[in-house]
Amino acid sequence: MQETGSLLARRAGRLGTMAALLLVGSFAQGAAAQDAGGRVVLAPHRAVYDLSLDNGRPSGNIETARGRIAFEFTGDACEGYALSFRQVTQLSTEAGPRVIDARTTSFEAGDGASYRFKTESSAGGANPDTVDGTAEKSGGGYEVKLRQPKPETHRESIDALFPNAQMKAVIQAARAGKSTLNVRLYDGASNGKEVYDTLSVIGKRIESEPSEKPLQRPEFTKMARWPVTISYFKAGSGESTPTYTISFELYENGVTGAIRLDYGNFALRGTLTRLDLLPQEPCAK
């Protein structure tokens, strides 16, 4: 159970980026900008997901699970993107209840060239584990400077995308009609040293109406959306089974709903219960 809590806490922050909304100002202005320039534009937003145990698959010794994800995403391609994210999950097992609490703050440059991150995760009321550092593209790869858990620097000679750049790439692939996308990702997860090979599987366009109330708005009724599953593999491990996967419905403007987090030995489903679009200044990039 200790490993289950640790894994969930370490991985929680990535969902905030995966669920980023990509909408500029009003819907009409955002759609025009995307059609004219063919670019993906990230927009400020707040979102809340309610979590529950996915009863459709075996869950080991976990009897019930409930929780919530809440995050705020601000910025633009000119100033960069900031994320503040928290996931709290309560697991009920034969050994008793266990609470997992994960918090992440990050900032990614608008051009995807640098990334700053801090994650605090705790399980069962223990002191939080903290990973704090920066990553910057350099010489065809990138350099990571950690402040916590201990000061150190390491370099990777092979390039990787940071989280927002990865999400943009998935949206661009969906628009282009691609069914798969492979990219290498660095997001500061775990101890700040790990890098992942990711496989995104993109399904056919969904024609049914959205089931989540915050998405039942006129601006979404005719908008294209696709089912997407992203699997994460430790780079260079040679493993055929992913460390974990994230599934969701991806709208053409980047809104995500109907999420599912598969941690291997159990899975959680998340329902979007609140969606607030925030004001944004125009950005030419």
N, C-alpha and C positions, 0 to 999 in steps of 0.2 A: 504493500500500500504506500510505503514511503516513496518508491520509485514512481508510482502512478501520480502522486501529488506533485512530485518534483517535475515530471515531464509536462504535466498540464500547466504548471506555473511558468516554466521556461518558454513554452510555445505560445502562450496566450496572446502576447502582444502583436504577433504577426497578423491576426485577423483584422485588427483595426485598419491596417493598410489595405488588406484585401477588400474591405468593405467601403473603401473611399468613394465618395460621390464625385461625379465628374459633370458638373453643371455650372454654367456661367450666368450670373444675374437671373433674369427671367428665362423660362424655357425657350421662348422664341429667339432671344438673343443668343442663347447657348447653341441651339440647333443651327442657326445661321453661321455662327463662327466655325462649327465643326464641318458643315457642308462646304464652306468656302475654302477653308485652309486644310482640311483633312487632318487636323491635329486633335489630340486628346487634351482637354483642358480640365484640370482639377479645380474644384470649387470648395469654399468653406461650408461646413455642415456639422451637425450633431446627429448622432444616431444611438438608439438603444435596442438591444436584442435580449429577449428572455430565453434562457437556456433550459433544456430538459434532456433527460437520458433518452437516447435512441433505442427504443425497445425492439427494433427490428433486427438487432444483431446481439450476439452473446456479449455479456459485460462482466464476466469473471465474478468477483465477489462484491461488485457494486450493485446495491439493491435499488437505490434511487439517486437522482442527481437533479439539482436545480441551481439556477444562478442567473447572472446578468452581465452583459457587456455594455459599456457606455464609453463613447469616445467623442472627441471634438477634433476636427480637421480644419486648418486654416492656411491661408497663403495662396501663392500663385507661382507661375513659372518665372516671373520677374524677381520676386522677393524670396522664393523658396517655400517649402511646405512644412508646417509644424503639426505634430500629432500628439494628443494627450489621450491616453487609453487606460481603461481599467476593466479587469474581468474578475468577478468573485463567483466561485462555484462551491456549493456544498454537496459533498458526496456522503451517502449513507451506506455503510458496509456492515458485515458481521461483527467487525471490531468496534463499531461505533461511528459517529459522524466525523467528518474531516472537512475543514474549510480551506480552499485554495484562493489566494489573493495575489493578483499580478497587476503591476502598474508599469506603463511604458510612456516615456516622452521621447520624441525624436524630432529632428529637423533635417530635411534633405534639400540640397540646392536645386533650384529650378531646372538646371541643365543636367542633373544627376551625377555631378562630378564629386560631390562630397556629402557626407552623412554623419550626423551626430546623434547619439542614442544613450538612454539610461533606462534600465529595467530593474525593478525591485519585485521579487517574488518570494512568497512565504507559504508554508503549508502547516496546518495544525497549530497556528499561533506562534510558531518559531520565529526567531529573528530573520528578517528578510535577507536573501542573497541578492547582491547588487552587481550589475555589470554596467560600467560607465566608460564610454570611449568615443572616438571619432574614426572615420575612415575617409580616405581621399584617393582619387584616381591618380596614378603615377606610373609613367613608363610602360604603358600597356597593361599594367596590373593595378593594384591598389595597396595602400599602406594603412595599417590599423594601429592606432595609439590608444592603449587602455589606461584608465586611471584606477578602475576597480574591476575585478577583485584584487589586482595588484598592478602597479605601474609596469608596463612593458610595451614593446613595439614589435610588430611582425609585418612582413611584406609577402604579398602574393603576386607571382609573375603572370598569372592568368586572370584576365579581367572578369568582373562579375557586375551584375546590375544591383542597384540599391532598390528598396521596396517600391517606391512610386514609379520608377522607371520600369520595373517588372510589370506593374499593373497596366501602365500605358501600352506595353508590348502585347499583353494579352488582349486588350481592347482592339488594338490595331489588327491583330491576327483574326479576331472574330469578325471584324468589319470586312476583312479580305476573304472571308469564307474558308479559312484554314481550319482543319480539324485538330491539329496538334501544334504545340510550340514548346521548344526546349530552350531554357535559359539557365545560366548559373546565377545564383542569388547570394548576396551577403547582406544580413540585416542585424548583426550583432547578437544573434540568439545564443542561448546556452552560456558558454564562457567567453563569448566575444571572439572566438577564434574559428568557429566552424563556418564552412561555406557549403551551400547545397546546390545540387543539380536538380532542377525542377522540370516536371513534365506537365503541361496543361493540355487537357483533353476538352475540346469544345464541341458541343453537340449542335444539332440542327435548331433553327430558330423556333422558339416556343410561341404558339399561337393563342393559347388560352389566356384568360384574364388573370391578373395577379391575385393571390389568395390573401396577402397581408394588407391590412387596412391602410397603413401609411402610403402604400403604393397604388391604392385605388383612387387615383386622381386623373382628371381629364388628360393631362400632359403625358401620361404613361400608356393610355389605351392603345395607341397606334405605334408605340415605340418598340423597336426590335429588341429581343433579349434571347440569351442563349444559356443552356446549362453548361457550367464549367467545373471541372475537377482538377485541382492542382496537387500533384504528389511531390513530396520532398525526400530526396535521397542525399545522404552525406557524400560530398564530392570525393571521388577516388576510392570509395569503399567497395565498389563492385557488387553491392547488394541489390537484389532484384525486388525486395520488399521495401516500400517506402517507410521512412521514419514516422510519417503521418500524412494525412491528406486533408484538404479543405475543399468542400463543394459548395456551390452557390449559383443562383441565377444572376447573370450579368446583363444589365441593360446597356443599350448603346451609349447612353450618356454616363455610364459607369456606376449607376446605382446597383446595389446588390441586395438580394433577398433570399429567403429559404436556405439559410446556411446550414452546413453540417461539418462538424469537426471530428475526424476519426483519428484517435490516438493509438490505434492498434489493438489494445485490450478492451477498449470501450469507445463509444462515440456519443457526441452531444449534438442536438439540433437546436438551432437558434431562429427565433421568429422576430422579425423586425416589428417593434411596437411603437417606435417614435422616430420621426425623421424631420429635422429642422434644417432648412437651407438658410445660410447666413449671407449677409451682404459681401460683395467683393468688388474691389477696384479693378478697372480695365487693365489688361496686360497684353502687350503686343506679341509676346512670344507664344 
